[in-house]
Amino acid sequence: MMSAQPKLLLVNEFHPHTIALLDQKYDTVHLWKHDRREVIADLQGMCRAAATASWECDPIVYELNSLELIAAFGVGVDGIDFNKTTDKGIRVTNTPDVLNDAVADLAIALILMTSRNLVGADRFLRAGHWLNGAFPFGTGLAGKTLGILGLGRIGEAIAERALPLKLAIAYHNRSKKDLPYRYCASIAELADYSDILLNMLPGGKETRHLVNADVFGKLGSDGLFINVGRGSTVNEQDLIDALESGVIAAAGLDVYENEPSVPRGLIESDKTVLLPHLGSATVETRREMGNVVLGNLEAFFANEELATEIG
């Protein structure tokens, strides 16, 4: 007997709570549990929608000729092949805004942790070194300039949190925004002007390795580099070299080029604070992201307007 619920292809196990809700509401097929090609063959003509992590979407889904919607869980959609979706007329949604606060909070935490080397201080105390002398001085924030590379919704939320810390704000986007912050016409200009360079760039071919040795050279020996954007936007070997040679002072990272693999040069450095991609990883935020996915799917199957359609 055929199910009355619409078919839904779940591409990967992006969020267990959301997947459980989708399993209740739809006739779901978990791609990762079965032979992928058999799944696609069986779903041809029967499945119109898929849900996936925004950062990773198995290319085989584009072979599903009846596919009309990809509901992506996440904001950065570098895992989606927009050449394929455009060519095949597949609509795409993501989950913006609901994670702004969580990512902005984490960015500020990384700035504080890196400027004061708080992770190193914790290790210093636990190892008993305090008994032999004081921990080395960190760097204060008041009066410094935070340069935000990619001032979108999350970047603006970070700037709002940074101002009470007495940080001045500068930024670089493709175009100037109507905001009371200093606009820099290039990444190099922003790095040169900033004490702390915060990378918020999205992933993709256009942004790959835009943050490189030239940028670190402009940031300078007292500069801090923070990344909560995408790891692919940074040339990691250039970053390691900059840290080892003292071209920049320190780095605080939540994202990496080949996650979850992190280069030994970053792990072994005493000038880095490293987090395992925690940007939106709060219970509340991930559930809200799931609610957006659910809302878009409900609207799609009801032939209603999609709340967060891209393009």
N, C-alpha and C positions, 0 to 999 in steps of 0.2 A: 504493500500500500504506500502510495507516494505521500510525503510529508506536505502539510499545508503551509509550512514555514518556508520562506524563500531560502534558496541555497546561498551559502556564504563560504568563500574560500579564505581560510586563515593561513597566511603565508608563513608566519613564524610565531614563536611564543613570546610576544613582545611584552605582555603584562597579564599575569595569571588571573587577577581579579576581573579585568575587562573581558578576557577570553571566556571566563566562566559565565558572565552575563550574556555574551554573544551566543554561547552554547545553548543557553536557555531560550533565547529569542529566535534563533535561526537554525536551519538545518546546516550545521557547520561541517566542514571537512578540514582537518589539520594536515596541511601539506607535509610538514616535517615528520609525520608518523608513517608515511606510506611511500610507495614508489612514485616519484614526482610525475613521471611521464604518464603513468597509468591514471593518476588523479586527473591530470589535465585532459586526457582523452575521455575519461568518464564524465567530466563536467561540461564538455563542449555542448553548447546550445541550452544548457540547463542553469548555468551560474552566471549572474550578471555583475556580481560585486565581490571584492576581496578586501580584507583588512590586513595591514602589515606594519611593521616598524618603519618609520620614515627613513631611517638611516640604512636600512638593509631590506631590499626586496628581490627575491629570487627572480631572475630574468625569465624563467620559464612561464611566469604568469602571463606574459605578453603573448604567449602562444594560445591562450584561451580566447578564442574568437568571439565568444559571446560576452566578454568582459566589458562593462560600461563604466565602472567606478572602482577606484582604489582609495579606500579610506585609510590614511596614514596616521599612525600614532606617533606624534612628535612634531616639532616645528621645522627643523632643517630637513629638507627633502632631497638631499644629495643621493639617497639610495634609490630614488625613482628615476627611471629613464624617460625624460620628457620628450625626447625624439620619438620614442615608441608610443607613448600615450597620445601625443599630438597626431601622429600618423594614423593611429587606430581609433581616434576619437574617444579615448578613455578619459573620463573626468577624474580629478584628483582633489582630495581634501586633506588638510592637516589639522593640528591642534594648537593654534597660536593663542597668545594672551594668558591662558590659564597657568602657564609656567613662568611668567615673567618674574614674579616675586621670588620664587624659589631659586631661580638662576641668579637673579640680582643679589640675593642674600649670600649665595655661595661666592660670587665674585668679590664682594666686599670682604668676606671671610678670608679668601685667598690673598687679597691685598694686605690685610692685617697680619696674617700668618707669615707671609713672605717678607714684609718690611721689618718685622720684629724677630724673624726666624723662630717662631713659636714651636714648631715641631722639633727643631734642634735643641731648644731650651728644655723641652719635655724630656728628650733623651739625655741631655746633660744632667738634669736632676736625678733621673732614675738610675743613672750609672754611678751616682755618688760623687760626681766631679765638683759639685757646689762646695763640698767640704774643703776643696783645695783652692778655691778662688771663684771669682764672679764670672758669670756668663758674658761673652762679648756683647757690646752695645749693638742695638738695632738702629733702624732709621725711622724717624717720626714722619707723620703725614701732613701735618698742618703747614700750609703755605706751599705745598708741592702741587704739581700739575698732573692730573690724570688724563691721559690721552686715550680716547675710545675709538678704536678702529672698527667702524660699522655701528653707527648710532641709530639702531632701530628701536623697537618697542622695549626690548630688554635693556639695551644700552641706555635708554632714557630712564628706566627704572633704577639702573646702577648709578647714573648721575645724580638722581634725587637723593639716593642714600649717601653719596660721596660728599655732597655739599656740607652737611652738618659736621663732617670730619675735617672741614676747612681745606678741602682740596679744590683747586681750580679745575675747570673742565675744558678740554679741547677735544676736537673730533675730526675724523675724515670719513666722508661718504662720497659717492659719485657726484652728489649735488648738495649744495648748502641748504640747511633747514632753518626755519624761522624760530630759532632758539637762542638764548643769551649766552652761548658758549663760543669759544674761539674756533673758527673753521680753518682747517689746514687743507691745502689743495692737493696734497700728495701724502702717501704713507711715510715717505722719508721726512717731509716737513713736520708731520705729526710726531714722529719718533724723536726728531731733533729738539722739538719744543717741549716734550714730555719728560717728567721724572719717572712716571709709571705708564707703560704702554699696555693697554688692555685690548686683547684681540677678541672681537665678536664676529669675525667674518664667517659666512656660511661656507660649506664645502662645495666641491665641484671643480671642473677643469679650469674655469676662469680665475679661481682664487688660489689654485695650487701653488704652494711655496712663495706666495707674495711676501710673506714675512721671512726674511733671509739675512745673510751676512751684512748686506748693505744697511738694512733696517737696524740691526743690532749695533752696528757701528755708529749710526746716528743717535741711538738711544744713549749710549755712552756708559762709562765705567761705574757710575753711580746709579744707573737705571735699573728698574725692575720690569720684567716682562710677565704678564699674566694672560693665560689663555683659557677662556670658557666658550670659545667659538667652535671651530672644527680643527682637529689635529692636522688635516691635510693641507691647511693653509700655511703651515710652518715647515721650513726646511729644518728637520730635527738635528741633522748633523751640524748645520751652521749654528744652531742654538747650543749644542754641546760644546762646540769649539769656542763660542763666545763666552760661555761660562768658564771653561777651563783656562782660557787666556786672559780672563778679567775684562773682556770687552764690555760685558754687562755685569751687574752685581749679583743678581739672583733671578730665579724664575719660579712662578707658581702656576701649576698646570692641572687642568681637570680633563683635558682631551689630548689624544695622541694620534699619530698618523695611521698606525696599524693596531688599533685596539683589539684585544686587551694586551698585546705585546708592547712593552715599553723598553726603549734602548737602555743598555747597561750604563751608558754614559750619563743618562739622566738619573737612573736609580742610585748610582754610586756617588753622585755629586753631593757635597754638603751645602750646595747653593740652591737646591731645589726643594719645593714643597709639591708633592705629587698626590693627587686624589684619583680614585678610580671612576671617573665620569659620573659625578654625583649631582650635576647641575639641577636637574628637575626631580631628583630622587627623594621626594618626600611622599609619605602615604597620601596626603591630601592632594598634592599636585598630580600625581599619577592617576588617581581616581577621577579627578576632573578632566584630565586628558582623555581617559577612557569614556567619560560621559559625552565629550565632544564627538568621539568616534561613533558612539551609539546614536547620537542625535543626527549626524550626517547620514548614517545608514537608514534610519527611520524616515528621514526626509526623502531620501532617494527612492525607497520602495513605495512611498506615498506620492511620488511625483511632485514633491514640493521643493522649494528653493534650498540649496545646500548652504549651510551657515558659513563654512570656511573653505569654499572652493578656491583653488589656486588657478589664476589665469582667467 
